[in-house]
Amino acid sequence: MVLVAGLMTFVLWPREKTPPQLASAATKSLRAWRGVTYAGTTVNGNGAIIGFRLTVARDGTAYGTLSRDSGAYAELAVSPKRTLLRGNSQWWFEHEPGSAEALANTWVADPPQGVIGLAELSRMTPTAIADALSGKGTNGPSGRPSRWRQSGATSVNGRPAKVLTDGTLRFVVSASPPYQPLSVSLPGSAGSQGASTPEPAPDASDARTAVFRSGPQDGAARSAGHVQSAGHVPAAAGEPAPAPALASAVSEPDAAQVQSTTENVRRVDTSQEQAEPLSQRVAAQTDVAVQLTASFCSTPSCPATVNVTNQGTAPASGTVIVTVAGQTPLNSPVSVPPGGNRTLTATATNTAPPGQTIPVSWSAVFYEASVMGDDPALVKRLMGRGFKLNEPLGDQRANDSKGEPVLQLLDAMTADIGPRTSPEVRESRLSNVGKTVANLKQQGAFEPFYDLAVNTDNLSVSGESGIAELEAKTAQLSVSDRRTLQYASDLARAGNKVVWGNTYKPEGSTDGYKADLQNLTGKQTVQRKAVSGGTDAVVNDFAAAINELSGTGVVPPGFDKVAWIDIDPNASTVLAGSDRQALAKEFKKLKLDKYCNGAGGPAFDAAVFTTYPPGPDGTPQRTNSVFTCNELLSSAVDPHKYIQDEMVWKANNDPVWYSDNYISDGRRQSIHTTENGVALPKLAKDNENHWISKDKLPSAPGAKLSSAKSVGPGSLGDRKRGSLLNKIADHRKTSVDLTNAERKFQKNKSVANGQTRDKALKHYRKELGVTPNNSSIPERLGESAARYHVIPEEFPGAQWIPLPKTPNGADMFDQLYRLKDGTLLIVEAKAPSSDPGWRQGKGRHKNKMVQQMTREYVETIIEAMKERETKSPRDGKLAHDLKEALDHGKLRYVLVKAKDGGSSYAGATLQEGVIY
């Protein structure tokens, strides 16, 4: 017998760490960090989402930036002694709109925490965050011992990671040694978010005494200079401070970053020794009175005396203007110190006919520079309507500084007040508008409403009753109201007519419909809820939104019903950090499909959930996930179709998402972009002028064009037309520069990008005023190049044929001419960056996609014009003429595309489409 000895080798793999062990290892690593670099989001006391990127050293020294999506940003520098903040004008719109221009781009010392939006920075040091995650010294931030479990897997900067949660906190940790924290989400203390109306901040006189009490931290606590925000209660003596509410990617800064942070703070602190606290900057007010004395006059020149007094605490600087009998005998600058007075004399010409006596009325007004800004005509216009600008708006005197943005809003809301307006209507309007603006300032909602009412003309209000409703609505705003208002502003800037804060009354109907938001262009009714609590709160608010959409007097006929649940980034529900795939799984468990059954059909057409899943680098990314009942009720595993439908929905209803991914004419910014694993769809317009997937229908043959002929600016014989085209080209460049600057800022909210964006906005305002910055500005260059240069040059004697206006310019050609031989000439005019677009056909082409510059497109527009014939007989007449010309070979179709010459007109190209 032969015995063979065998050798067996055992390989022992290290046991995978449990979630509690992972959390413990990552927290231990965090405690050893030299500082923390954050890139994340939080929610301020007004419910606004604040983005922040900053580095916090171990001693609490911090430097970085804060931002809001509206273009607001601020630079923040925190030393052991004090906090300094420098914001642009948009930043101050939320907190001090009347002083926004004066505060813009200047350093302010020790602003209240509500202005910053972040917790005291000593609660964001490595040890403080580690304590918040581990619950050291407490039973855990949520009031019970932390029980970590894995809720998912992800990747941060290409590094595999695990998502941990204890049901309230969320913690992303690298999946392999060394175990490092990559992202954290802390809901903060209970009740710290989501109050329907924030309480007023402490009185300015208490600004140095109301403080946060710091818990365990790395450096010495600061004892003064930080006012607590509404709803945040400092810990009692001896207790740890509550964890800051935030969702953020975290990383350890290298030694150079920490040194740079310290040096930046020291530089700002040293150079801004004289920076005043915000309370001092805004507390000083003028109190100006003007008294005019004039007597009976029989001489050729008639004098009057004007006495200007200032009983306020700040110097008054402005202009005194005296008017009488159509004359302005005095228009003089004047400065009056606090408690002082100035006397001026005005002399007018006696206009009474010889031997007659006539009554005249003298008027003297003091226009403060802080009120008038650089637009005296605006102030005069408002005074002419009856506004008493030296008196407070609404019923409160406190903080009544106005400033140009406030005056612009007053102007926009009373533009229809004129000489024929009855005294009763005038008085009611001025009162309600004044109270509305005062409410918006007090409620911290001035910024989005200003954008909606001033920067666009798309807020619909139902007469005087609608104005009264706005006044009542703005008196008390919830976080949901503010978020809906911001969304209304986004929609309006994208060209949508909206109704917010008042009842929608369709034309010709006696019925009224009241909801959180009516999108008249998109035909959608939106009920929106902001959630800062747990998963139960999400489900309950979703059910409430569905119930409201099912009520009477809410959804107009033909409108889609949208339930929108806006989950705060630092909400306690695990859904707050979930992506679409995770949401879909959770919704199956929560059985949200039970809310799909409504009377006569689905209870809703779209359910939108706003969440903040970590992006590729761990930074929370605001994401709107859209679900329909078909998906919630479906058992299908492949969500590809639903994801593509979601992207088409967002192309129509999420302007921020659309601008991030598409160019104005529907072209993708990048063909390589994917979302949830699905490529962005190509877009085209349907017959309602809404975006649809171009691949939804088969395509008719594309355009066939002749070789491009260049028509240079040298052939412009008319200097006047040349000047006009140069101005339009400059406006286009101004618009494009602002769009590019805003897009760059949205991708990277750095101070440098913010300053570039502000510079572009300032130039835009100077050149185009409050004209909305949209695609119509670049399009005008192509249209003007065709009308004033290319067509007169290439088709001498062509006669311009005016075309009926249509909503958004849809279902109509750009231009139409009749040539000398009777041929009709259709012109498609394009900006330098635009190409012939696609849309859904009509008539015999209704089941196809058709492209501009083709016969199929011509027949589609003719069909659309025929459909409008009953309401617009001229449409019907033109449709008949175009069809006759097309049938008899007497129709031509050309493309005029302006060249990009920057601020100067550079000519255009001409191509003809083959339609026979």
C-alpha positions, 0 to 999 in steps of 0.5 A, a space after each residue: 500500500 502506498 500512502 500519498 500525503 496531500 497538502 491543503 492550503 486555506 486562505 482566510 479572507 478578512 471578514 467584511 466590516 458590518 455597517 456599525 463597524 464601517 461607521 465607527 472606522 470612518 468617524 475615527 478617521 474624521 476625528 483625526 482630520 486637520 479640517 473638513 472641506 464641504 460641498 453641499 446644501 442646507 435649508 435656511 429659515 425661509 426654506 430656501 436651498 443654500 449651496 455651500 463650498 467651504 473649508 473649516 479648520 480644526 479651530 473653526 476658522 472657515 472660508 468659502 462661498 454660499 449660493 442660491 440658484 437664483 444667481 445669489 452668492 456670498 463669500 464667507 470668512 470666519 475667524 475666532 473673533 468674528 464672521 464676515 460676509 460679502 454678498 452680491 445684490 441678489 444675495 441681499 434680495 432675500 434679507 434686505 431688498 430695500 438695501 440690496 444695492 447698498 449692501 452688494 459687494 461690501 463686507 458685513 460683520 457678524 450677520 445673523 445666522 439667518 442671513 448666512 443660512 448655515 449653523 455656527 461654523 464651530 459645529 462643522 469642525 471635524 470633531 463636532 461632525 464626528 460627535 454628531 454622527 456618533 452621538 458622543 455624549 448623548 443618546 444620538 442626534 435622533 434621541 436614541 442610540 445610532 443603529 447603522 445599516 446599509 441602505 445602498 451602494 454608490 461610487 464617489 469619484 470612481 471609488 466604491 462606497 456604501 451608504 449607511 443610515 440609522 433611519 435619520 442620519 445618512 453617511 457615505 463611507 468608502 467600501 475599502 480601507 482606509 475607511 473614509 467618510 465621503 458624504 454626510 447628511 444631518 437633519 439637525 435638531 427636531 423642529 429646526 426646519 419647516 416652520 410655516 412662518 419664521 419668527 422675526 429675528 431678535 432685535 438689532 440691539 440684541 445682536 451681540 448677546 443672542 449667541 449659540 452655545 457651542 458643544 464639544 469642538 476642536 477650538 475655543 468657543 466664540 462667545 458673541 456675535 452670532 444671532 440665532 436663526 428663527 426656529 433654532 434653539 441653542 442648547 442649555 448650559 452644559 449640553 452639546 449643541 444640536 448637529 447642523 442641518 446639512 447634506 454635503 460631500 466631505 473630504 480632508 483638505 491638505 495642509 496647503 488648503 488649510 493654510 490657504 483658508 487661514 490666510 484668506 480669513 486673515 487677509 479679509 479680517 485685516 483689510 476689513 477692520 472697519 466693517 460694520 455689523 448688518 444691524 448698523 448698516 440697515 438701522 440708520 434711516 432718513 426721515 425727510 420732510 419738505 415744506 414749500 412756502 409761496 405767496 400771491 405774486 404779481 411780478 414777472 418772476 414768482 419766488 417760493 421757499 423750500 425747507 428740507 428737514 431730516 429728523 432721521 438717524 442717517 444723512 439724506 442725500 438726493 434732489 429737490 424738484 419743484 414744479 408749478 404751472 408746467 414749469 420746473 423752476 428748481 431741480 437741485 441736489 441737496 444733502 441734509 445731515 441727521 437733525 439738520 435742515 436746508 433752505 432753497 429758493 425756486 423762481 418761476 415765470 408768472 404765466 397769468 395773462 395781463 390783467 388776470 389772476 389765475 390759481 396755480 399749484 406749487 409742488 415740491 418733492 425730495 427724491 432720495 438718492 437711495 430711493 431714486 437710484 439711477 432712474 429718476 423717471 421711475 420715481 416720477 412715474 410712481 409718484 404720478 400714480 399716487 405712491 407716497 414714497 417717503 412713507 412706509 409701505 404697508 402698515 409697518 415702519 421698521 426697515 422700510 428702505 426701498 431702493 430701486 428693486 422695490 420701486 421696480 416691483 411697485 412699477 410692474 404691479 401698477 403699470 395699468 394705472 393711468 389718468 382714467 383709473 377711478 380714484 377708488 380703484 387707484 386707492 385700492 390698488 396702491 394700498 394692496 400693492 404696497 402691502 404685498 411688497 411689504 409682506 414679501 420683504 418681511 417674509 423673505 420672499 421678495 427675490 422670486 416674486 421680483 423675478 416673476 413680476 419684473 423680469 418677466 411679464 408672465 404672472 397672470 392676475 385676475 383684476 383687482 380681486 387678484 391683487 387683493 388675493 396676492 396681498 392676503 397670500 403674501 401675509 403668511 407664506 409657508 416653505 411650500 409657498 416659497 418653493 412654489 413661488 420660485 418654481 413659478 419664477 423659473 417657469 415664467 422666465 422660460 416663457 410660461 404664463 403662470 398664476 400664483 397667489 390668486 384665483 385663475 379665471 379662464 377667459 369667458 368663464 365665470 368659474 375660478 380655480 385656485 391651486 398652489 400654481 397654475 401653469 397656463 402654458 403647460 396646462 398643469 395644476 401643481 400642488 406642492 409640499 415641502 417636507 423636512 421630516 420622516 418618510 411618514 411625512 412624505 407619504 402623508 403630504 403626498 396623500 394630501 396633495 392628491 386629495 387637494 387635486 381631487 377637490 372642486 375649483 382646483 383643476 381647470 378643464 384640460 389641465 394635468 394634475 401634478 403632485 409635487 413633493 419637495 424633500 429637503 436635502 437634510 430631511 430625516 427621511 432616507 428618501 432625501 438622499 435617494 436617486 430615482 432607482 431607490 425611490 422606485 423601490 421604496 415607493 413599491 414598499 410604501 404602496 404609493 400606487 394606492 393613490 392612483 385611483 381617482 374618480 373617472 381616471 388617475 388621481 394624478 398625471 405626474 408625481 414629482 419628488 425632489 431629492 438630493 442624491 450624491 453626484 459623482 463627487 459626492 456632492 448632493 445634486 438636486 434631482 426631480 424624479 417624475 412618476 406616473 400611475 402607469 409606472 407605479 402600477 407596473 411590475 415591469 423591471 426595465 424602467 427605460 421608457 419611464 426614464 425617457 418619458 421623465 426627461 421629456 416631461 422635465 424638458 417641458 416643465 423643469 426649466 433649470 434642468 432643460 437649460 442644463 442639458 439643452 440649447 434653446 432650440 431643443 438640441 442637446 448640449 452633449 450627445 454623451 449625457 445620460 441620466 439614470 443610464 438613459 441617453 438624453 432624447 432628441 427633442 422636437 415640438 408637437 402640435 401644442 408647441 410642447 417638446 416631445 421625443 423626436 423618435 416618438 414618430 417616424 421622420 419625413 425626409 429632412 431638408 435639402 438646401 442649396 449651397 450657402 451664399 454669403 451676404 456681407 455687411 458691406 452691401 448694406 447701403 443704408 447707414 441707418 439700417 447698419 446702425 440698427 443691425 449693429 445694435 441688435 447684434 450687440 444685444 444678442 452678444 449681451 444676451 449670450 454672454 449672460 446666458 453663458 455666465 449664468 450657466 457657468 455659475 450654475 455648474 461652479 458657484 465660485 466667487 469668480 464665476 459669480 462676479 462674472 455673472 454679475 458683470 454680465 447681468 449689469 451690462 444686460 440691464 444697462 442695454 436691455 433693461 428688464 427685458 427677459 433674457 430668452 431665445 427671442 433676443 438672439 432670434 431677432 438678429 436672424 429676423 432683422 438680418 433677413 428683413 433689413 439686409 438679405 431680402 432687400 439685397 437679394 430680392 429687390 422689390 420684395 414686398 413685406 407681408 405682415 403675418 398674424 401673431 400666434 402664441 410663442 410664434 408657433 405654427 407660423 412662418 418667420 416672414 413672408 414676401 411677395 416678389 415682383 413676379 407674384 411669387 410668394 417667398 417664405 423666409 426662415 430666419 435663424 440666429 448664428 447658432 440655430 439650425 432648422 428644427 423638427 416638429 410634429 406634422 399636421 394634416 396628412 403629415 400628422 403621424 410624422 416628424 417634419 423639418 423646417 425648410 421642407 415641403 412637408 413643413 410648409 404644408 403643416 404650417 398651412 394646415 395650422 393656419 387653416 385651423 385658426 380661420 374661424 378666429 382669425 380670417 386673415 390666417 385662412 386667407 393667407 393659408 389659401 394664398 400659400 396653398 395656391 402658390 405651392 400647387 402652382 409652383 409659385 412658392 419659394 422657401 429660403 433660410 437666412 442665417 445671421 453670422 456671428 460677429 460678436 457686438 457688430 453685425 457680420 452679415 448672413 448666409 442665404 440658402 434655398 430649400 428644395 420643396 418641389 
